[in-house]
Amino acid sequence: MAGEKVHLTKEKETLLITVYGKALESRLPNSLLKDHFADEAVRRIDYDFSRLKVDDNLGVSLAIRAKTLDDWTSAFLAKNPNAVVLHLGCGLDTRIFRIDPPSGVDWFDVDYPEVIELRRKLYPPRDHYRLIASSVTEPGWLDEVPRDRPAMVVAEGLTPYLTADEGPRLFSRLVSHLASGELVCDAYSDLGLKFVRLSPSFRATGAEIHWAINDPRALEQAAPGLRLVEETMAYKPEHAARVSWFAGLIFRLWSHIPALRRVGRLLRFRF
């Protein structure tokens, strides 16, 4: 089978970091994600992944983040088996296949047209699963989403790529359109964005990031109806055993230094 060629640049190219990292983690004997769809996709893509400088430490870190968001999503769907799921800036993430939601759930993956086109080539269709080819900041795509059912909104690896105006505006639009539900995302402080910009993997793409979320509660004012119910570090001391000794040392240090605890966090809001 011929490989699927990709022609993604800058911000769009960073999705290859994520899917490749999750594929690497899924090859480990103690994998958290067991993301066989991501592994198969990476094997089918015609691209020199070595240029992204993704190692096992980054793969495990991405898997830890994804697993928390998976667990939050699964818990919501267990209570709301007729829910709508919006996966914003989905990239090549295979969350729908990892979670395998019940048949009453309608799932929407949203990303740029060229990303959605690649997804169609790599992943199989399934019932109650729709792909929306649009930038998440364009308001029109929400018209395709039911507004009378509980909704789970997942935004993994998205917020830094929005501007400080676009992010709150998007969240406010979601809260206004949807009846009720939860929104989960990762967020980075100003210091966190500096660390991301220094990452060899990120620098290889030439992408730019903008939006720092230093105080998650500020989003409650920016998007009325949104209420923060959970905030956790992206990487905790107990994750140290899953990475190299040096990366594990960094995880432990972060848990003791307030400024570093806020570098990267996972947030869960209710609306």
N, C-alpha and C positions, 0 to 999 in steps of 0.2 A: 504494500500500500504506500503510495507516495505521501510524503510529509505535507502537512498543511503549512504553507508559507504565511508568515505574518509580516505586516508592514505597519507596525505601531511605533509611535514616537512619543518621547517625553512622558507626560502624565499617563497616557494610555499604556506605554511600555512597562510601567511599574507593575501592572497586573501580572506580568510574566514572572516578576520576583515572587509574588504571592503564591501563584499556582505551583511554581517550581519548588519553593520552600516547603509547601504542604506535600508535594509529591516526594521530596527527599525524606521528610519526617515519616511518611507512610511506609517507607521501605525499611524503617528501623524495627527491630523485633518487639520493642515495647511501645509501638506507635499509639499515640492518643487518638488520632483521627482515622487511621486505617482508610485513607482517602484514595481508594483504588481508581476512582474516576479521574482524579487529578493526575495520578501516576500515569494512567493510560493516555490522557490528553497530552502530557509532556512528551511522551514517547512518540506521539503522532505529529507534533509540531516541528516544522523545519526551521530551527532557530539555534544559534550558538549560545546556549544558556551559560556557558563558562564566562562570558563577558559581564554577567551580572554579579559575579563574585558571591554567590549565595552558598553558605556553608551549613553544616548540620545545626550549629547554634541558632542561626537565623531561622532555619526551618522549624526547629523545636519552638522557638519563640512565637512564630506565626501560628503554629498549631495550638499553643497554649491559649492565645488570644481567641482563636476561632472556636476552640472547645467551650470556652465560657459563653460565647455568644450562641453557640449551638444549644447549650444546656438551657439558657434563658428562653430561647425560642421554643424548644421542646416542652418546657414547663408551661409556657403560655398556651401552646396548642393542646396540651393535655387538659387544660381547663376550658378551652374554647375550640372544640373540634370542628366548628363551622367558620373559622376565622379566615381572614385575608392576610397574606404575608406579602410585604413589599421589601424586596431585597435591592437596595439602592446602590448604584455603582458596583454591580455584582461581579464585573470582570469575568474571569474564568472560574470563579469559586463554585464548588459543587455542593453547597449547603443543602439544596433540596434533595439531593441523592443521599447525603449523609443522614439527614433527619428522616427522610421518607415519610412525609406528613400523611395524616389520614385523608380519606377520599373526600371528606367534606370541606377541606381547605382549598382555597384558590390562591395559587402562588404566582407572583409577578416578579420577574427579574428585569431590572432596568439598567441600561447602559447605552453608550454611544452606538450608532448604527454599525460601525465596523467591528465593534466588540460583539454585538449580538449576532452578526453574520458569522463570526468565527465560532461562537458558541453553537450555532445551528450545525456547523460542520463536525464539531467534536463530541457533542452530547446528544443522547437520544431524546425524542419528545416523550411526554407522558401526559396523562389526563390531568385536567385542572391546573395546567402549568402554562403560563403565557410569558412571552418575551416581548419587552417594550423597547424599541430602538429610539432612544432619546437621551439627551443630556438631562440629568435629574433636575437641573435648575430651570428647564423649560416648563412652564405651568401646564401646558396642554395635555401632557400624558396622564395626569391624574384623572382626567375625565373618563378614562377606561377602567378605573378602579371603583368597585362598589363602595358606597359610603354608609351603608346601613348595617354593617357587620363589624364585630371586633377585629382590630387590625394589629398585626405585629410588624413594626418597621425595623429593619436591620440595615445599619450603615457601617460596614467594616472597612477601615482604610479609606474612608471618604472625606471626613471633615477637614483634614489639612489641605485638601486640594480645592476647597471652596474658599471664597473670600469672606472676610468678616461681615460683609453685607449679605452675600448669598446664603450663608449657612442659616442664620436666624430666620431669614425670609422663607427658605425651604421648610424649616421646621414649623413655622407658623402656618404655612400653606397646608401642610400635612394635618396638623391639629384641627384646622378649620374644616377640612374636607372629610376627615374620618370620624366615625361616630364615637369610638373609644378604643383604647388599647394601650400598647407600650411601644416605646422607641428605644432601641439599644444601639450604642455606637462606641467607638474608641475616640479618645480625645488627648491632645497634646498641649502642654504648656509652652510658653515661649522658649524655655530651655529645651523642652522636648523637641520642638521643631529644629532647633540648632543641632541637636544630636542626629536627627534624621538626615539633615542636609549633609552631615559629615560622613554618613554611611557610604562605604564604597559601592554597595549595590544601588543605592539611590542616585549617587553621583554619576554612575554609568549611563543613566537614562537621560540626564539633562533636564529632568522634571523640576517644577517649582511648586512650593507649598506656601500657604498664606495664613490660614486661620488657626490661631492659638485659642484654646479654651482654658483660661487660667482659673475661672470660677464657674463651675457648671450651673450654679444656681442663677447666674445672670441670664441663662437661657429661659428660665421661668418667666422673667419679665419680657424677654424678646419674643417669646411664643406663649402668650397667655393660654392657660389650660395645661401646659406641660409641668409636671411635678417630678422632681428627682426623688427616686425611691431607693436607689442603690448605687454605690460608687466603690470600685475596687481597683487595686493596682493591677496593671496588666500582667506583671510577673511578680510572683511572691517567693519568699525564701524556700518554701517547700518544692518549688520548681527547680531548685539549684541542682538536684541530683540528675536532672534530665539533660543538662548541658555540660560543657567543659568546666574544669575547676575554676578557670579565670572568669568565665561568664557567670558561673554560680556565685563567685565572690561578689561580682557586680550586683547580682540580684539581692544578695544579703545586705550589702551596703545601702542599696536604694531603700530598703525597708526601714532604715534607721535615720535617714536624712530627709527632713520634710520636703525640701525643694526637689529632691530626686523622686520622692514618692509621687509627686504631681507631674513628673515628666510624661508618663503615659498611663492613662487610666481607662477603665471600661465603665460606661455609664448606662444606667437603666432608668428611663423616665416612664411615667404613666400619664395618660391624658383621657 
